[in-house]
Amino acid sequence: MPRLRQPIEQWRDRVRQIEDLGYHSVAIADHLGDGWSMDPLTMMTIAAEATTTLRVSTSVLCNDFYHPFFLHRSISNLDIISEGRVTLGLGAGWRPRDYAVCGVPFDPPTNRVNRLEESIAVLKGLFAGERFSFEGEHFSIGDALGAPRPVQTPHPPIMVGGGGRRMLQLGGREADIVGINPPRLTEYSDPARMARELSAEGLRDKAAIVRAAAAERRDPDEVVLQANLLDVRVNGATGTVSHSTSGLVDWLGEAAVEQSPLVLHGDVERCIDALLELRETVGITQVHLGNDAHGVAEIVKRLS
């Protein structure tokens, strides 16, 4: 336990600083095999306990590692503890190494997305707080009572993150927030195609897929679009703050990536203009700015 105390105290200090700087939320990733790694739900609980207004989110949990019955219990409890500040981000899983280190089979994309779709159905049924049964290909729930009820109704916001058509369509139909992600390196090996999908035109195409799917069930404007910035370099008074948030920069080369609106380079004014343009042209209203909270704090302050 003494070995964990210092990192945990550092995490509490960090999320308090993030809150003080005016950020909307803090997001915790879910990967295995990267050295010392903390459980996302534990880190969310610590962050919620240490703050008062900051939202806590998973970005995103690998669905195959969490049975929806038990995930519902954890998220509902955390929503109560945080007084309604939880966002549940889910993905179908994309990184083979995450699966290899724990021995979980890395199934084809169709199977992984099918499981995610069933998980969301189970979670929503349990979040309703009534007796719920479900019989699917992957999950079976028998007359379970969804307790405790979360603070947020009808449930904590669900974010689905993905880059493929089917994931975007699933997010449009079922999620409150859809993360428009680039295609994964495990799926595409064509830099030209990758650059096209990361362009403004490519992002608009992905947003259109989300909205078309949402329109089947609700007002498309109810869906919030989110994106992770690929590379952030802000020229400030103390010099250039540089933090790359994606390995795509090294793989594609800066010349190709710099053409993407998901790259944020320049002084504060230029970066603000770029984010506002991203909102107006694509409809993305939430962005993950990377891990350097202080480096982009002036942008957050101005936009908030």
C-alpha positions as CSV (number, residue, x, y, z in Angstrom):
1,M,0.0,0.0,0.0
2,P,2.8,2.6,0.7
3,R,3.9,2.1,-2.9
4,L,0.5,3.2,-4.2
5,R,0.0,6.2,-1.9
6,Q,2.2,8.6,-3.7
7,P,0.7,8.1,-7.2
8,I,-2.8,8.3,-5.7
9,E,-2.1,11.5,-4.0
10,Q,-0.5,12.8,-7.2
11,W,-3.7,11.8,-9.1
12,R,-5.9,13.7,-6.5
13,D,-3.7,16.8,-6.9
14,R,-3.8,16.5,-10.6
15,V,-7.6,16.3,-11.0
16,R,-8.0,19.2,-8.5
17,Q,-5.8,21.3,-10.7
18,I,-7.7,20.2,-13.8
19,E,-10.9,21.3,-12.1
20,D,-9.4,24.6,-11.0
21,L,-8.3,25.3,-14.6
22,G,-11.9,25.1,-15.8
23,Y,-12.0,21.8,-17.7
24,H,-15.4,20.1,-18.2
25,S,-14.2,16.6,-17.6
26,V,-11.3,14.2,-17.1
27,A,-11.1,11.0,-19.1
28,I,-9.4,7.8,-18.2
29,A,-8.2,5.3,-20.8
30,D,-8.4,1.5,-20.5
31,H,-5.4,-0.4,-21.8
32,L,-3.4,-3.4,-20.6
33,G,0.2,-4.4,-20.8
34,D,1.7,-0.8,-20.6
35,G,3.6,-1.2,-17.4
36,W,2.0,0.2,-14.3
37,S,-1.7,0.7,-15.1
38,M,-4.5,1.7,-12.7
39,D,-8.1,0.5,-13.0
40,P,-10.2,3.1,-14.8
41,L,-13.2,2.7,-12.4
42,T,-10.9,3.1,-9.4
43,M,-9.3,6.2,-10.8
44,M,-12.7,7.7,-11.6
45,T,-13.9,7.1,-8.1
46,I,-10.8,8.9,-6.6
47,A,-11.2,11.7,-9.1
48,A,-14.9,12.1,-8.1
49,E,-14.1,12.1,-4.4
50,A,-11.3,14.7,-4.9
51,T,-13.4,17.2,-6.9
52,T,-16.8,18.9,-6.8
53,T,-17.7,19.9,-10.4
54,L,-15.4,18.0,-12.7
55,R,-17.1,15.2,-14.7
56,V,-15.3,11.8,-14.8
57,S,-15.4,9.7,-17.8
58,T,-13.9,6.5,-19.3
59,S,-12.4,7.0,-22.7
60,V,-13.1,4.3,-23.4
61,L,-13.7,1.0,-21.5
62,C,-13.0,-2.1,-23.6
63,N,-16.5,-3.7,-23.5
64,D,-15.1,-7.3,-23.7
65,F,-13.5,-6.9,-20.3
66,Y,-16.7,-5.8,-18.4
67,H,-19.9,-7.8,-18.0
68,P,-22.7,-5.3,-18.3
69,F,-24.5,-6.5,-15.1
70,F,-21.5,-5.7,-12.9
71,L,-20.6,-2.6,-14.9
72,H,-24.1,-1.2,-14.3
73,R,-23.6,-1.7,-10.5
74,S,-20.2,0.1,-10.5
75,I,-21.3,3.0,-12.7
76,S,-24.5,3.5,-10.7
77,N,-22.6,3.6,-7.4
78,L,-20.1,6.0,-8.9
79,D,-22.8,8.2,-10.2
80,I,-24.3,8.4,-6.7
81,I,-20.9,9.1,-5.1
82,S,-20.1,11.8,-7.6
83,E,-23.7,13.3,-7.4
84,G,-24.3,12.8,-11.1
85,R,-20.9,13.5,-12.7
86,V,-20.2,10.3,-14.6
87,T,-20.0,9.6,-18.3
88,L,-19.6,6.0,-19.4
89,G,-17.5,5.6,-22.5
90,L,-17.5,2.2,-24.2
91,G,-15.7,0.8,-27.2
92,A,-15.7,-2.6,-28.9
93,G,-12.0,-3.1,-28.3
94,W,-9.4,-2.5,-31.0
95,R,-5.9,-3.3,-29.7
96,P,-4.8,-6.9,-29.9
97,R,-2.2,-6.5,-27.2
98,D,-4.8,-5.6,-24.6
99,Y,-6.5,-9.0,-25.3
100,A,-3.2,-11.0,-25.5
101,V,-1.9,-10.0,-22.1
102,C,-5.1,-11.2,-20.3
103,G,-5.9,-14.2,-22.5
104,V,-9.3,-12.9,-23.8
105,P,-9.9,-13.9,-27.4
106,F,-9.7,-11.1,-29.9
107,D,-12.7,-11.9,-32.0
108,P,-13.5,-10.5,-35.4
109,P,-15.0,-6.9,-35.4
110,T,-18.5,-8.1,-36.1
111,N,-18.6,-10.2,-32.9
112,R,-17.0,-7.4,-30.8
113,V,-19.5,-4.9,-32.0
114,N,-22.4,-7.3,-31.5
115,R,-21.3,-7.7,-27.9
116,L,-21.1,-4.0,-27.4
117,E,-24.6,-3.5,-28.8
118,E,-26.0,-6.1,-26.4
119,S,-24.1,-4.6,-23.5
120,I,-25.6,-1.2,-24.1
121,A,-29.1,-2.8,-24.2
122,V,-28.5,-4.5,-20.9
123,L,-27.0,-1.4,-19.3
124,K,-30.0,0.8,-20.3
125,G,-32.4,-1.9,-19.1
126,L,-30.8,-2.0,-15.7
127,F,-30.3,1.7,-15.4
128,A,-34.1,2.0,-15.6
129,G,-34.3,0.6,-12.0
130,E,-37.0,-1.9,-12.7
131,R,-37.1,-5.7,-13.1
132,F,-35.3,-6.5,-16.3
133,S,-34.7,-9.6,-18.3
134,F,-32.6,-10.0,-21.5
135,E,-31.7,-13.0,-23.7
136,G,-29.2,-12.4,-26.4
137,E,-26.4,-14.2,-28.2
138,H,-23.7,-13.0,-25.7
139,F,-25.6,-12.1,-22.5
140,S,-28.5,-13.4,-20.5
141,I,-30.1,-11.5,-17.7
142,G,-32.9,-13.1,-15.6
143,D,-35.4,-10.9,-13.8
144,A,-32.7,-8.6,-12.3
145,L,-33.5,-5.5,-10.4
146,G,-31.4,-2.5,-11.6
147,A,-30.3,-1.2,-8.3
148,P,-29.1,1.2,-7.2
149,R,-30.6,3.8,-9.5
150,P,-28.1,6.4,-10.7
151,V,-28.5,10.1,-10.1
152,Q,-28.6,11.0,-13.7
153,T,-31.8,10.1,-15.6
154,P,-32.6,8.0,-17.5
155,H,-28.9,7.0,-17.1
156,P,-25.4,8.5,-17.0
157,P,-24.5,9.7,-20.5
158,I,-23.2,6.9,-22.7
159,M,-20.3,7.6,-25.1
160,V,-19.5,5.2,-27.9
161,G,-16.1,5.7,-29.5
162,G,-15.3,4.2,-32.9
163,G,-14.0,4.9,-36.4
164,G,-15.8,2.4,-38.6
165,R,-19.2,2.8,-40.1
166,R,-21.0,0.2,-38.0
167,M,-19.6,1.7,-34.7
168,L,-20.7,5.2,-35.8
169,Q,-24.1,3.9,-36.6
170,L,-24.4,2.2,-33.3
171,G,-23.4,5.4,-31.5
172,G,-25.9,7.4,-33.5
173,R,-28.7,5.1,-32.5
174,E,-27.8,4.4,-28.9
175,A,-25.3,6.8,-27.4
176,D,-25.5,10.3,-26.0
177,I,-22.0,11.2,-27.2
178,V,-20.2,9.7,-30.2
179,G,-16.4,9.8,-30.4
180,I,-15.4,10.2,-34.0
181,N,-12.1,8.4,-34.1
182,P,-9.6,7.7,-36.9
183,P,-9.5,4.2,-38.3
184,R,-7.1,2.0,-36.4
185,L,-3.7,0.9,-37.6
186,T,-4.8,-2.7,-37.2
187,E,-7.5,-2.2,-39.8
188,Y,-5.9,0.1,-42.4
189,S,-2.3,0.3,-43.7
190,D,-2.9,2.9,-46.4
191,P,-1.6,6.3,-45.2
192,A,-3.5,8.1,-48.1
193,R,-6.7,6.5,-46.9
194,M,-5.9,7.4,-43.3
195,A,-5.2,11.0,-44.3
196,R,-8.5,11.2,-46.2
197,E,-10.5,10.0,-43.2
198,L,-8.7,12.5,-40.9
199,S,-9.4,15.4,-43.2
200,A,-12.3,17.9,-42.7
201,E,-14.2,16.1,-45.5
202,G,-13.6,12.7,-43.9
203,L,-14.8,13.9,-40.5
204,R,-17.9,15.4,-42.1
205,D,-18.7,12.1,-43.7
206,K,-18.4,10.3,-40.3
207,A,-20.6,12.9,-38.7
208,A,-23.2,12.4,-41.4
209,I,-23.2,8.6,-40.7
210,V,-23.9,9.3,-37.0
211,R,-26.7,11.8,-37.7
212,A,-28.3,9.6,-40.3
213,A,-28.4,6.7,-37.8
214,A,-29.7,9.0,-35.0
215,A,-32.5,10.2,-37.2
216,E,-34.0,6.7,-37.2
217,R,-34.9,7.1,-33.5
218,R,-34.6,10.8,-32.4
219,D,-33.5,14.3,-33.2
220,P,-29.9,14.0,-34.5
221,D,-29.1,17.3,-32.7
222,E,-29.4,15.4,-29.4
223,V,-26.2,13.5,-30.2
224,V,-23.0,15.2,-29.0
225,L,-20.0,14.7,-31.3
226,Q,-16.6,14.3,-29.7
227,A,-13.0,13.8,-31.0
228,N,-9.5,13.3,-29.7
229,L,-7.0,15.7,-31.0
230,L,-4.1,14.1,-32.8
231,D,-1.4,16.6,-32.0
232,V,-1.4,19.7,-29.8
233,R,1.3,22.4,-29.9
234,V,0.4,25.7,-28.5
235,N,2.8,28.7,-28.7
236,G,2.5,30.5,-25.4
237,A,4.3,33.2,-23.5
238,T,6.7,30.6,-22.1
239,G,7.4,28.9,-25.4
240,T,5.9,26.1,-27.3
241,V,4.0,23.5,-25.4
242,S,4.1,20.2,-27.3
243,H,2.2,17.1,-26.6
244,S,1.3,14.5,-29.2
245,T,-1.8,12.6,-28.4
246,S,-1.6,10.0,-31.1
247,G,1.0,7.7,-32.7
248,L,-0.5,8.6,-36.1
249,V,1.8,11.6,-36.3
250,D,4.9,9.4,-36.4
251,W,3.2,6.8,-38.8
252,L,1.8,9.2,-41.4
253,G,4.3,12.0,-41.1
254,E,3.6,15.6,-40.0
255,A,2.9,16.8,-43.5
256,A,-0.1,14.6,-43.8
257,V,-1.4,15.0,-40.3
258,E,-1.1,18.8,-40.3
259,Q,-3.8,18.9,-42.9
260,S,-6.3,17.5,-40.4
261,P,-8.5,19.7,-38.3
262,L,-7.8,17.4,-35.4
263,V,-4.3,18.9,-35.2
264,L,-4.0,22.0,-33.0
265,H,-0.8,24.1,-33.8
266,G,-0.1,27.8,-33.3
267,D,-0.8,30.5,-30.8
268,V,-3.8,30.7,-28.5
269,E,-5.9,32.8,-31.0
270,R,-5.2,30.5,-33.9
271,C,-6.0,27.4,-31.8
272,I,-9.3,28.9,-30.6
273,D,-10.3,29.7,-34.2
274,A,-9.5,26.2,-35.3
275,L,-11.7,24.7,-32.6
276,L,-14.5,27.0,-33.4
277,E,-14.2,26.1,-37.1
278,L,-14.3,22.4,-36.2
279,R,-17.5,23.0,-34.3
280,E,-19.1,25.0,-37.2
281,T,-18.0,22.8,-40.1
282,V,-18.2,19.3,-38.6
283,G,-20.4,19.7,-35.5
284,I,-17.8,18.5,-33.0
285,T,-18.4,20.2,-29.7
286,Q,-16.2,18.1,-27.3
287,V,-12.5,17.6,-27.8
288,H,-9.9,15.7,-25.8
289,L,-7.0,18.1,-25.5
290,G,-4.4,15.5,-24.4
291,N,-2.5,15.2,-21.1
292,D,-0.9,18.6,-20.7
293,A,-3.6,20.4,-18.8
294,H,-1.5,23.5,-18.1
295,G,-0.2,23.9,-21.6
296,V,-3.7,24.5,-23.1
297,A,-5.3,26.1,-20.0
298,E,-5.6,29.5,-21.7
299,I,-7.6,28.0,-24.5
300,V,-9.9,26.3,-22.1
301,K,-10.3,29.5,-20.1
302,R,-11.2,31.5,-23.2
303,L,-13.7,29.1,-24.6
304,S,-15.4,28.4,-21.3
